[in-house]
Amino acid sequence: MAFKKIVIKSRETRGQRWVRQLRGFAENRPATVLGAVLGTGLVLGLGAGTAAGMVNNSRLQAKVESQQAEMAQAQSASQAQINALAARLGELQAQATRLNALGERLTQMGKLQDGEFDFNEPVGVGGGDEPAQDMPASQFKDDLGQLEQQFSASGKQLDVLAALMFDHQLEQNSVPGRAPIRNTYITSGFGGRADPFNGGAANHKGIDFHASVGDPVMAVADGVVSYAGVRGGYGNVVEVDHGNGYVTRYAHNSRLTVRPGDLVRVGQEVAKAGSTGRSTGAHVHFEVWKDGRVMNPRKFLGDSNTPVGRVGRG
């Protein structure tokens, strides 16, 4: 019997020995073994939960970062569109300012009544009870493009109109259209009259205006001074060529304030009134020539309604 037990012990493996010892420990201290098993399970469960939570947190953080990147990209694209629209809006504002300035200029050139076209006031618009709806971005861009085309076309048309009106104004400014002196009256008319020196019949080639020595004598239209000096009975005389066949003459001046070749504008002083040459007293002798033929200056005096005096001059 003893021999047989010895043989059995020699054949028991180490693993079997650990199992036998644990079984004995469990039989002797079951509470301790149960606590160890529960503790080990709890530790393993907490570790697994923590690992799962970390994985979920990583996934959530990656998703948030992806969304933030998408939002940043969308904001960048939106800002780029806003910048482009702002640039186009700036161009439209510049075109609107130019059209307003051109419109005001045309209003002045066309001599329209004050307030008939006020480019500083907004135009009146209205409608019914139609509900307003959000405008798609594509429609807004299309409408903005159409507005740009309208502004461009209107600007070109106004440019042509302005050029035509400017040419017309230049033509008008180069035609005699006012008296050569302010606050005056006619002392001797155009045509036949009694000669103030000899008493016989004479042909007066111009109109005489009352003046005092030193009064400013003004050009009646735009032009270039073709002559400035002494010419026979005219005394100190200025002649202005208006470039369209018209030439005006201002005679008997006390002093000349322009020289040949000077460009003069309507209303600009060309001389000082006087009584030089064949003259009985201070006055302005004014003549109008058209294509080499003398004309009655009376019809070129505009709306001055200059009264006719009775005193003969020269």
Residue pairs with C-beta under 8 A, 6 or more apart in sequence:
25 32
25 33
26 33
81 137
85 141
85 144
88 144
88 148
89 144
91 148
92 144
92 147
92 148
92 151
95 148
95 151
95 152
95 155
96 151
98 155
99 151
99 154
99 155
99 158
100 119
100 120
102 155
102 158
102 159
102 162
103 117
103 119
103 158
104 119
105 162
106 158
106 161
106 162
106 165
107 116
107 117
107 119
109 162
109 165
109 166
109 169
110 165
135 143
170 222
171 244
173 221
173 222
173 265
173 266
174 221
174 222
174 223
174 242
174 243
174 244
174 246
175 221
175 242
175 244
175 246
175 300
176 220
176 221
176 242
176 246
176 248
176 288
176 297
176 300
177 220
177 221
177 266
177 300
177 301
177 302
178 218
178 220
178 266
178 267
178 300
178 301
178 302
178 304
179 209
179 220
179 286
179 301
179 302
179 304
179 306
180 209
180 217
180 218
180 219
180 220
180 248
180 250
180 284
180 286
181 209
181 211
181 215
181 216
181 217
181 218
181 273
181 284
182 215
182 216
182 218
184 209
184 210
184 211
184 284
184 306
185 209
185 210
185 306
185 307
185 308
185 309
186 207
186 208
186 209
186 210
186 306
186 307
186 308
186 309
187 208
187 209
187 210
187 283
187 309
187 310
187 311
187 312
187 313
188 204
188 207
188 208
188 309
188 311
188 312
188 313
188 314
189 204
189 207
189 298
189 308
190 204
190 205
190 206
190 207
190 296
190 297
190 298
191 203
191 204
191 296
192 201
192 202
192 203
192 204
193 201
193 202
193 203
193 204
193 312
194 200
194 201
194 202
194 312
195 201
195 202
196 280
196 312
196 313
196 314
197 278
197 280
197 314
205 287
205 294
206 249
206 251
206 285
206 286
206 287
206 288
206 294
206 297
207 285
207 286
207 287
207 297
207 298
208 283
208 284
208 285
208 286
208 312
208 313
208 314
209 283
209 284
209 286
209 306
210 283
210 309
210 311
211 217
211 273
211 282
211 283
211 284
212 273
212 282
213 254
213 272
213 273
213 274
213 275
213 282
214 254
214 272
214 273
214 274
215 272
215 273
215 284
216 269
216 271
216 272
216 273
217 238
217 250
217 253
217 269
217 270
217 271
217 272
217 273
217 284
218 266
218 267
218 268
218 269
218 270
219 240
219 248
219 264
219 265
219 266
219 267
219 268
219 270
220 248
220 266
220 286
220 300
221 240
221 242
221 246
221 248
221 266
222 242
222 263
222 264
222 265
222 266
223 240
223 241
223 242
223 243
223 246
223 248
223 263
223 264
224 240
224 241
224 243
224 261
224 262
224 263
224 264
225 238
225 239
225 240
225 241
225 258
225 259
225 260
225 261
225 262
225 263
225 264
225 270
226 239
226 240
226 241
226 247
226 260
227 237
227 238
227 239
227 260
228 237
228 238
228 239
228 256
228 258
228 259
228 260
228 270
229 236
229 237
229 256
230 236
230 237
230 276
230 277
231 237
231 251
232 277
232 278
233 277
233 278
233 314
234 249
234 251
234 252
234 277
234 278
234 285
235 251
235 252
235 253
235 274
235 275
235 276
235 277
235 278
235 279
236 251
236 252
236 253
236 254
236 255
236 256
236 271
236 274
236 276
236 277
237 249
237 250
237 251
237 252
237 253
237 277
238 249
238 250
238 253
238 256
238 258
238 270
238 271
239 247
239 248
239 249
239 250
240 247
240 248
240 250
240 264
240 270
241 247
242 248
245 290
245 291
246 288
246 289
246 290
247 288
247 289
247 290
248 286
248 287
248 288
248 289
249 285
249 286
249 287
249 288
249 289
250 270
250 271
250 284
250 285
250 286
251 277
251 284
251 285
251 286
251 287
252 273
252 274
252 275
252 276
252 277
252 279
252 282
252 283
252 284
252 285
252 314
253 271
253 272
253 273
253 274
253 276
253 284
254 271
254 272
254 273
254 274
254 275
254 276
254 282
255 271
255 272
255 274
256 270
256 271
256 272
257 269
257 270
257 271
257 272
258 264
258 270
258 271
264 270
273 282
273 283
273 284
274 282
275 281
275 282
275 283
277 314
278 314
279 285
279 313
279 314
280 312
280 313
280 314
281 313
283 313
283 314
285 313
285 314
286 297
287 294
287 297
288 294
288 295
288 296
288 297
288 300
289 295
